[in-house]
Amino acid sequence: RMTISMPAITTDEATTIVQAALAKAAELGLQPLAVTVLDAGGHMKAFLRQDGASNQRFEISRGKAAGAIGLGLGSRSLNNRAEAQAYFINAVSQMIPGGLVPVPGGVLIKVDGKIAGAVGISGDASDNDEACAIAGIEAAGLVADAG
C-alpha cells in the first residue's frame, strides 16, 4: 500500500509569514495589506487584514493563493496564462471555491520541491504584494515560487 503525504505548513510558519510580509510592507511604505496563508489543500492557516485595507481584500488575497494552489503556478504565471487563454482561466475560476485572481501576489510555498501551500497578498500594486509574499515565505525558512 502506498502512502501519499503532503508537506505541511505549521501554525508558527504561517504566523511568521504574515508578520514578515507585513514587516516588508512597512519597510517599503506600502498601502495596508491583507495576507492569506493557505495549506496545500487550500485550507486557511492564517489571515490578517491591516487597519485601513479595503473590505474585499480578504477575497482578493485568498483568490490569489487559491489560484496558485489550484493550478500549481504562482499568480504571476496565471496572469500570463489569462492573457493567452482567457476562456480557460475564466472557466477554472468558476471551479475554485471563491474564484482565482490571476495577478501577481499569489506565491506558492514549497517544501522539498512539493507544494505545501500558498500566500496571497492584496492591498498595494501587485508586484509589491508579491514581494511581500516572497519575503514572508523566506523569513519562515521555506521556498517561495512566484513563477
C-alpha positions as CSV (number, residue, x, y, z in Angstrom):
1,R,0.0,0.0,0.0
2,M,1.4,3.4,-1.0
3,T,1.0,6.3,1.4
4,I,1.0,9.8,0.0
5,S,1.8,12.6,2.3
6,M,1.8,16.3,1.6
7,P,4.2,18.7,3.2
8,A,2.5,20.7,5.9
9,I,2.8,24.3,7.0
10,T,2.9,24.8,10.7
11,T,0.9,27.5,12.6
12,D,4.2,29.0,13.6
13,E,5.4,29.2,10.0
14,A,2.1,30.7,8.9
15,T,2.3,33.3,11.6
16,T,5.9,34.1,10.7
17,I,4.9,34.5,7.0
18,V,2.2,37.0,7.9
19,Q,4.4,39.0,10.3
20,A,7.4,39.1,7.9
21,A,5.2,40.1,4.9
22,L,3.8,43.0,6.9
23,A,7.3,44.0,8.1
24,K,8.4,44.1,4.4
25,A,5.3,46.2,3.6
26,A,6.2,48.7,6.4
27,E,9.8,48.8,5.1
28,L,8.6,49.7,1.6
29,G,5.9,52.1,2.9
30,L,3.1,50.2,1.2
31,Q,-0.7,50.6,1.5
32,P,-2.5,48.5,4.1
33,L,-2.4,44.8,3.1
34,A,-4.4,41.6,3.6
35,V,-2.3,38.5,3.9
36,T,-3.8,35.0,3.5
37,V,-1.8,31.7,4.0
38,L,-3.4,28.5,2.8
39,D,-2.1,24.9,3.2
40,A,-1.7,22.5,0.3
41,G,-5.4,21.6,0.5
42,G,-6.5,25.2,0.2
43,H,-7.4,25.4,3.8
44,M,-6.8,28.6,5.8
45,K,-3.8,28.6,8.0
46,A,-3.6,32.4,8.7
47,F,-5.2,35.6,7.7
48,L,-4.7,39.2,8.7
49,R,-6.2,42.4,7.2
50,Q,-4.4,45.5,8.3
51,D,-6.3,48.5,9.5
52,G,-7.3,50.7,6.5
53,A,-7.3,47.8,4.0
54,S,-10.5,47.8,2.0
55,N,-13.2,45.3,2.8
56,Q,-12.7,42.9,-0.2
57,R,-9.0,42.4,0.4
58,F,-9.6,39.0,2.0
59,E,-11.4,37.7,-1.0
60,I,-8.7,39.0,-3.4
61,S,-5.8,37.7,-1.3
62,R,-7.5,34.3,-0.9
63,G,-8.2,34.2,-4.7
64,K,-4.5,34.8,-5.4
65,A,-3.4,32.0,-3.1
66,A,-6.2,29.6,-4.1
67,G,-5.5,30.0,-7.8
68,A,-1.8,29.3,-7.3
69,I,-2.5,26.1,-5.4
70,G,-5.3,25.0,-7.7
71,L,-3.2,25.3,-10.8
72,G,0.3,24.7,-9.3
73,L,1.5,28.1,-10.6
74,G,2.2,31.4,-9.0
75,S,-0.4,34.0,-9.8
76,R,2.2,35.9,-12.0
77,S,2.2,32.9,-14.3
78,L,-1.6,32.7,-14.1
79,N,-1.7,36.4,-15.3
80,N,0.4,35.4,-18.3
81,R,-1.9,32.4,-18.9
82,A,-5.0,34.6,-18.6
83,E,-3.7,36.8,-21.4
84,A,-3.1,33.8,-23.6
85,Q,-6.0,31.6,-22.6
86,A,-8.7,33.9,-21.1
87,Y,-11.5,31.3,-21.6
88,F,-9.5,28.6,-19.7
89,I,-8.7,30.9,-16.7
90,N,-12.4,32.1,-16.6
91,A,-13.6,28.5,-16.5
92,V,-11.2,27.4,-13.8
93,S,-12.0,30.5,-11.8
94,Q,-15.6,29.2,-11.6
95,M,-14.4,25.8,-10.3
96,I,-12.1,27.0,-7.5
97,P,-14.2,27.9,-4.4
98,G,-14.1,31.7,-4.1
99,G,-12.5,32.0,-7.6
100,L,-9.0,32.9,-8.5
101,V,-7.3,36.2,-9.1
102,P,-4.7,35.9,-11.9
103,V,-2.4,38.8,-11.0
104,P,0.9,38.8,-9.1
105,G,0.7,38.4,-5.3
106,G,-0.1,34.7,-5.1
107,V,3.1,32.8,-4.3
108,L,3.5,29.0,-3.8
109,I,5.2,27.7,-0.7
110,K,7.4,24.7,-1.4
111,V,9.0,22.1,0.9
112,D,11.3,19.6,-0.7
113,G,10.1,20.7,-4.1
114,K,6.5,20.0,-3.3
115,I,3.6,22.5,-2.9
116,A,3.0,23.0,0.8
117,G,0.6,25.9,0.4
118,A,0.5,29.4,-0.9
119,V,0.4,33.0,0.3
120,G,-1.9,35.6,-1.3
121,I,-1.5,39.3,-0.6
122,S,-3.6,42.2,-1.7
123,G,-3.6,45.9,-1.0
124,D,-0.9,47.6,-3.0
125,A,0.4,47.2,-6.5
126,S,0.5,43.6,-7.4
127,D,4.3,43.5,-7.8
128,N,4.6,44.9,-4.3
129,D,2.1,42.3,-3.0
130,E,4.2,39.6,-4.5
131,A,7.5,41.0,-3.0
132,C,5.9,40.9,0.5
133,A,4.7,37.3,0.0
134,I,8.1,36.2,-1.0
135,A,9.7,38.0,2.0
136,G,7.3,36.3,4.3
137,I,7.8,32.8,2.9
138,E,11.6,33.1,3.0
139,A,11.5,34.5,6.6
140,A,9.8,31.3,7.6
141,G,12.7,29.3,6.1
142,L,10.5,28.0,3.3
143,V,10.9,28.2,-0.5
144,A,8.9,30.8,-2.4
145,D,7.8,30.0,-6.0
146,A,6.3,33.1,-7.7
147,G,6.6,31.5,-11.1
